[in-house]
Amino acid sequence: MRRRQFMRAAAGVVAAALAPSAFARPKVPRIAVIGGGIVGASIAMHLAEGGADVTQFEKSAPAAGATRNSFAWINAFVADRHYQALRLKSMAAYHRLDQRLQLGITWGGYLDWARDEAEVATVSANVAQMQGTAYPVRTLTAAELAALEPKIDAGGTVLAALYSSIDGHVDPVHATHRFLDQAARHGAHFLCPSEVQGFRIDQQGVRAVRTATGEVLADHVVIAAGVDTPALLAMAGFSLKLRHSPGFLAHSAPVPMQLRSICDAPGGVSFKQMSDGSLVGTDSPDPPDLPVHAAIREHAVDFPDEATRAMHGNRALTKITAFLPGARGAVLDHVTLGFRPVPMDGFPIVGQVPGAPGFYAVVTHSGVTLAPILGEYVRAELLDGQHVPMLAPYRPGRYSPTAG
């Protein structure tokens, strides 16, 4: 009897050990991603592919903010070597994603040329930025420029020119939707329109995201909401300021294909041609300092009227097509005015938010270039428990009151 009782007891221990709870999988992290632009979409996709329970919040429409208004030049032209390396890693990630998701990136390179001595200095500085790196930048003669892009009229004597073969450009709205679709295939929930009104936070950290339609439980919150990021971080008790940085782009109706390169032409004119034939570009990185632009230069407001919008678009398009004889007479389709999320020191902000457990911030001006690698790194840190060394210079803590 004692032996049978022992065996029954032993069997009970084994049964308890084999109960379903003993084989329960680790808790799936519930992660809220706030922001439906290209950076937020990449983060949501990478987290969902990694097995997280992802809910993404967008207050208006996918890619409606800085993403839609981006020039979307994929490049590594920055002077800081560490930041340059981060951008190069993201460019490599783009090639992987382009093959996997058919993003439609035009890998046509980048051209920059000069007609006067001041512009020569700019071209030379751009070349110097990449010296000593693997970035394939080379100088061009006028004849080489013409052979590379034969439909460009350089507009006079070319005193200096450079070409970078690995740069590309993308339709940022299309890329955002591809990321969102992939996230959805892996179970992510996209709530739109859904404006975040606050958070439920206790002593351990964030517990839920609050919206007009109720709460969504969350173990982590990733704020990747462009210029709205400071207001959202304030709800978590963290103060952050961004530069006010407006910019506009003229978009033409489609014209016959003229070029594949991204171009920085003399006179401050930048332009590219999309795969649908439309020309996109500008003649000014910021709205000119005129009385009619005073409000835009100070606040995130639209053009005062449609006449002003059309005036800017037609002026820029006329300057662009001066370099493209085959596109002269192109018709303006629309003008976008966007506000870039630029941190005060110009570098990305990526990482856990000091004093706000469970909150993770991602905000950067170069969102289109950096979206792939930031998605990879956020996944590594939140799902795999890694501390990515590459992100060390970009932590939000450098803006905290106690930062040195």
N, C-alpha and C positions, 0 to 999 in steps of 0.2 A: 504494500500500500504506500509505504513511504516513497518507494521508487516511482510508482505511478504518479503520486502527488508531485514529486520533484519534476518529473517529465512534463506534467501539465503546466506547472509553474514556469518551467524553462520555455515551453511552447508559447506561453503568454508573453514572456519577455521578447521572444523572437517576433511574435505577431505585432507587438507594440512597435518594435524597431522597424518592421516592414510596413507600418501604417502609412497612408498617403502623406500625412503631415511630415513624416521623416524625409520624404522625397520631394517636398514642396520646393519649387524653384524660387530663387531669390526674387524679392519684390521687384516688379517692373517699375522703373522710375517714371513718375508722371511729370512731364516737362511742358511748361507753357512757353511758347515763343511769341513775343509781341512784335508785330511788324510784318507786313506782307510784301516787302520789297525784295530785291535779289539777294541781299544778305540774309534776311530772315528766312526766305524760301530755301536757300542752300543749307542753313542750319537745321531747319525743320526736316529737310530731306535726309541729311546725314544722321540725325538723331533717330528718325523713324527707321532708316535702314539698319541702324545699330540695335534696334529692338525696344526703344523707348516708347512710352505711351504719350504721343505728342498732340497737343492742341495748340493751334496757331490762331492768333487774333489779328485782324486787320480792320481798321476803323472805316475805310471807304471802299477801296478796290485794290486788287493785286497790282503792284508796281506803280501805284498812283502818285507817289511822291518823287523823291530824288531819282529813283530808278528810271521812271518814264522820261525824265528830263535830262538824263545823262548822255554825254557824248559817247560813252561806252568804248573808250579806247583801252585796250588791254596792253599794259606796258610796264616797264620797270625804270622809267626815267626819273630817278630821284638821286640826290647827292649822297644821302646817308646809306652806307654800305649794308648795314643790317636790314634796314627797311627795303632796300633793293633786293636783298636775298629772299626776304619774305615774298615779295612780289614775283620774283622768278619762280619760287616754289608754286605759287598760285597759277602762274602761266602754265607750268607743267601739269598741274591738276586739271586745268581747263582742257588740255589736249585729251586727257583720259575721259573727262565728262563729255566732250564733244563727240567722241567715238561712241560712247555708251548711250547718250541721250539725243543725238542729232541736234545740237544747239545751233547749227548753222553759222558758226564763226567764220568770218573772212580773215584768213591768215595772210594778209596782203602786204604786211610790213608798214613802215613809217618813213615818210619823207619830210625833210626840213631844209629850206633853202633861203638864201639871203641875197639882197640886191644892194645893200649899203653897209657901211662899216659897223654900225650899231648892231645890225642883224647878223653880221659875220661873228661878232663877239658871242651872240646867243647860240649860234650853231656850234661854235668852237667849245663853248661851255657844255653843251649837250654831249658832244663827242668826249670831252674830258671826263664827264660823269661815269662813263662806261669803260674808260681805260683801265687795264689790269683785271678786268672781269671776263667771263665767258660770253658776255652779251655781244652779239655780232654786229657792231656798228662800224660802218666804213664811210669815208668821205667820197664824194662823187664830183666829177667834172660836169659841166653843163651838158656835154654830149652824152655822158652816162645817165644823167637824169632823164634826158629826152628819150633815150633807148628804153629806160625802165618804165616810164609812163608816157608813151608817145602822144597821148591826147591832151597833155598838159601844155599850156602856153606859160612859160616861166615868167613872162611879163617884163623882159629886159635882160640885162647882163646878170648872169649868175656868178656871184663872187665866192660863194661857198655853199656846199650842200652836204647832207648826210643821209644815209639810209640804214635803217635797222630792219633786218629781214624777218625777225620773229614776232613782231608786234601784230596785233589783230584787232578786230572790232566786231561787235555783236549787237543784235537787236535785244536790248536788255529786257523788254517786256516779254518777248518770246522765251528767252532763257528763264525768266522768273516762272512762267507758266510751266515750262518743262520740269523745273525743280518741284513745283507744287504738285504736279501730276505724279511724279515719282514718289513724293512723300505720301500722297494719298494711297498709292498702290501698296505702301507698307503700313497702312493703318492710321496715318495722321488725320486729324480732324481740322478742317479749315473753317473758322467762324468769321463770316464777312457779310455785311458790315457788322462789326462788333467792337465798340470802343471800350477800352479798359477804363473803369472808373475808380479803381483802387484795389487794395489787396487785404486779405485777412492774414495777419501776422501775429505770432505769439512769441514766447521767449526762445523757442527753438528755431524760429525762422518763419518763412512764408508757408502758408497752408492753402491759400486759394486765391484765385483771380476773380475780382468782382466786375460784373458788367451790368447793363440795364436789365438783362434777362435772367440774372442770377449769378451764382458762384460756380466756378470750375476748380476742382481740387488740383493742387500742384505741389510737388516736392521741390521743384526748381522753377525759376522764372528767368528766361533769357530775354533781355530787352534789346531789340535790334530795330528800333523804330525811327532811325534817321533823326531829323530835327526835333521830333517829339520825345526823344530819349531823356533830355533833362527833366521834363515835366513828370515823366513816369518814374524816374529815379527819385525825384523829390517825394513821391508817395511812399517810397521805401526809406526815406530819411537821408538820402545822399544828394549833395549839391554838386551840380556840374554845369558849366557854361560851354557853349559852342560859339564859334565865330559866325556872324551873319554873312552869308556868302551866296548872293543871288547870281544866276547865270541864265542866258537865253540861247535858244537854238532855232534857226530857220530850217524848215522841212519843205522841200519842193515836191511837186507832183513827179511821178516817175519819168525819167528821160533815158535814152539809150545809154548803155554802159560806157563809162568814161575812164574809170580807174578802179584799182583794188587797194591802193595804199591809203592810209591815214595821212593827211597832209597838213603841215604848218607852213603856210606861204607867207611871203612878205606882206607887211602891213598889218600883222596880227590876225590874218585870216586863217581859220582852221576848218577843214571840211573832210568829208568822206562820202562814199556812195554805198547805200544799202543794197542788199540782194534784190530788192524789188525795183531798183532803179532810182529811188529817191535820193536826192542830195541832202545832207544834213551838215550844218556848220554854223559858224558865228564869225563876227568881225571884232568881237570884244569879249574878254573874259568876264566882265562885269558891266552892268548898265552904265552908260556914260554919266558923268557927274553934271547933270542938267536939272533944272527945277522940276521938270515933268517926272523925273525919276527919284525925287527926294524920298518919297514914301517907300519905294521898293528898296532903296539903298539902306533904309533904316529898319524896315519891318518886312515880314513875310506876307506881302500883299501882291495882288495881281496888277497888270498894266491898268492905267486909269480908264482906258477905253479901247475899242477894237481898232480905231484909226491909229493909235500909238503902236499897238501890237503889229499891225500890218506894215507900218512905216519901218519898224526895226527889221521885220522879216524880209521885206523887199530890198532894203539897203544891204543887208548881209548877203542875200542871194545874188544881188548884182555884183558884189565884190567876189563872191565865190566863182560865179560863171565867167568872170573876166579871165580866170585861169583855165577855163574849160570851154574853148570855142564851140565844141560840139553840143554844149548844153545851154548856150546863150538863148535867152527867151524862155527859159524854164519858168514855170508858174509856181508861185508860192502856194503851198497846201495849208500849212499851219505853222504856228510859232509856239514853242514850249518855254515856259519860265519856271525854273526850279530853284530850290534853295538847298545848297550842299551842306551836309552834316560834317563840318570841319572842326575837329578838336582844336583847342587854343594853341597847342604846340605843333599842330599839323600832322601828328602821328596817330595811328589807330589807338582806340581804347578797347581792350579785350580782357575780360577776366571777372573773377568773383568781386562783388562790390563790398568794400570794407564796411563793417558795422551793419550789414544787411544780409544775414545768413539766408542762403538759398537763391540770392539774386546774382545774376551774371549779366554783364553789360557788353555790348558790341556796337561800337559806333566809329565810322571812319569815312573820310572823304572818298577814298578810292574803293568804293564798295563793289563796283563792277569787277575791277581787277582782282580784288581780294576775296570775293564771295566763295570760291571753291575751297581755298585753303582754310579760311575761317570756319567753314562748315566742318572740315576734317578735324581741326584742332578743338573746336567746341565739343564735338563728339568724343574725342580722346580724353578731354578733361572731365566731362560730366558722366560719361558712361564707363570709361576704362580706368578712371582714377588716376590718370597721368597728370603730371605737371609739365606742360610743354615748354622747354627752355626757350624756344624761338619767340614766345610771347612775353618773355620777362620784361623787356623795355616798355611794354604797352599796357601794363596793368592800371586799372582805375585808381589804385592807391596813390599814384603820383599826384592826383588832384585833391587828396584828402587834406584837411586842415593840418594834420600832423606830419605830412610828407616833408622831407627835407628839400 
